[in-house]
């Protein structure tokens, strides 16, 4: 067999193996659920909830009682802390973040 053809088959085999295994090795993304978020935020500690440019902005009475690491662990993205405010988003799609925001507002108003 021609060495060039053998080389092409080996390269194709490697490409196929890599294409199959790489997606399997990627870490599965956590997608935060509404229930996890409301439990995590502890609505009693929240003074205000806003939705600004695809981010949910939560203002706390005492930011020290909120565990930022848990928010990271459940899959929130783009987390910023400014004073007593925590800004974050859950999904890359703005409409899905807005749905979560509206659910949080409903929970807060109860």
LOTORLUM-998544 format. One record per residue (C-alpha): x, y, z; chain. Coordinates in Angstrom, 3 decimals, m for minus. Layout:
          X          Y          Z   chain
          X          Y          Z       A
...
//
This chain:
          X          Y          Z   chain
      0.000      0.000      0.000       A
      1.190      3.496     m0.824       A
      2.591      5.250      2.302       A
      0.688      8.446      1.447       A
     m2.650      6.636      1.448       A
     m1.758      4.922      4.735       A
     m0.864      8.310      6.227       A
     m4.209      9.772      5.085       A
     m6.110      6.866      6.712       A
     m4.201      7.311      9.974       A
     m4.873     11.068     10.015       A
     m8.567     10.489      9.270       A
     m8.749      7.924     12.063       A
     m7.181     10.331     14.540       A
     m9.536     13.143     13.480       A
    m12.574     10.893     13.902       A
    m11.457      9.693     17.343       A
    m10.806     13.269     18.486       A
    m14.136     14.495     17.071       A
    m15.982     11.806     19.021       A
    m14.103     11.968     22.340       A
    m13.656     15.729     22.833       A
    m17.397     16.494     23.239       A
    m17.687     13.600     25.687       A
    m14.842     14.956     27.803       A
    m16.231     18.469     28.064       A
    m17.672     19.283     31.450       A
    m21.435     19.165     31.507       A
    m22.799     22.654     32.126       A
    m24.937     23.171     35.167       A
    m28.146     24.937     34.344       A
    m29.646     26.591     37.351       A
    m33.299     25.961     38.027       A
    m35.752     28.489     39.356       A
    m36.190     26.511     42.602       A
    m32.435     26.383     43.212       A
    m32.155     30.096     42.557       A
    m34.967     31.118     44.922       A
    m33.561     28.866     47.640       A
    m30.074     30.228     47.072       A
    m31.115     33.888     47.043       A
    m33.160     33.597     50.254       A
    m35.862     36.056     49.183       A
    m36.180     37.344     52.776       A
    m32.713     38.891     52.460       A
    m33.544     40.579     49.137       A
    m34.611     44.230     49.055       A
    m34.845     44.706     45.288       A
    m34.715     42.683     42.065       A
    m34.052     44.323     38.710       A
    m33.446     43.200     35.144       A
    m30.823     45.295     33.365       A
    m29.316     44.409     29.971       A
    m29.755     40.633     30.178       A
    m28.609     40.520     33.804       A
    m30.593     39.857     36.925       A
    m29.602     42.373     39.606       A
    m30.398     41.446     43.189       A
    m29.926     43.929     46.031       A
    m29.496     42.393     49.486       A
    m30.110     43.770     52.960       A
    m26.798     42.198     53.991       A
    m24.585     40.887     51.184       A
    m22.423     39.044     53.729       A
    m25.253     36.546     54.334       A
    m25.264     35.534     50.654       A
    m22.946     32.778     49.406       A
    m21.511     33.851     46.052       A
    m19.689     30.538     45.634       A
    m22.988     28.633     45.631       A
    m24.248     30.909     42.859       A
    m21.154     30.036     40.833       A
    m21.547     26.341     41.603       A
    m25.089     26.177     40.231       A
    m24.024     27.658     36.904       A
    m24.708     31.387     37.046       A
    m22.502     33.389     34.692       A
    m21.099     36.910     34.513       A
    m21.310     37.388     38.263       A
    m20.456     40.912     39.454       A
    m20.734     42.248     42.987       A
    m21.194     45.972     43.442       A
    m21.872     47.020     47.022       A
    m24.958     45.113     48.179       A
    m25.882     44.137     44.595       A
    m25.165     40.881     42.822       A
    m25.449     40.962     39.034       A
    m25.552     37.739     37.040       A
    m27.196     35.890     34.191       A
    m28.195     32.281     33.835       A
    m28.714     31.785     30.118       A
    m27.088     33.280     27.046       A
    m30.566     34.134     25.737       A
    m32.052     37.328     27.174       A
    m35.640     36.058     27.023       A
    m34.840     33.093     29.276       A
    m33.140     35.372     31.822       A
    m36.154     37.658     31.760       A
    m38.422     34.698     32.543       A
    m36.280     33.848     35.587       A
    m36.388     37.515     36.622       A
    m40.207     37.599     36.384       A
    m40.455     34.424     38.463       A
    m38.215     35.964     41.125       A
    m40.368     39.095     41.191       A
    m43.491     36.960     41.680       A
    m41.780     35.106     44.538       A
    m40.702     38.362     46.165       A
    m44.227     39.790     46.007       A
    m45.771     36.801     47.821       A
//
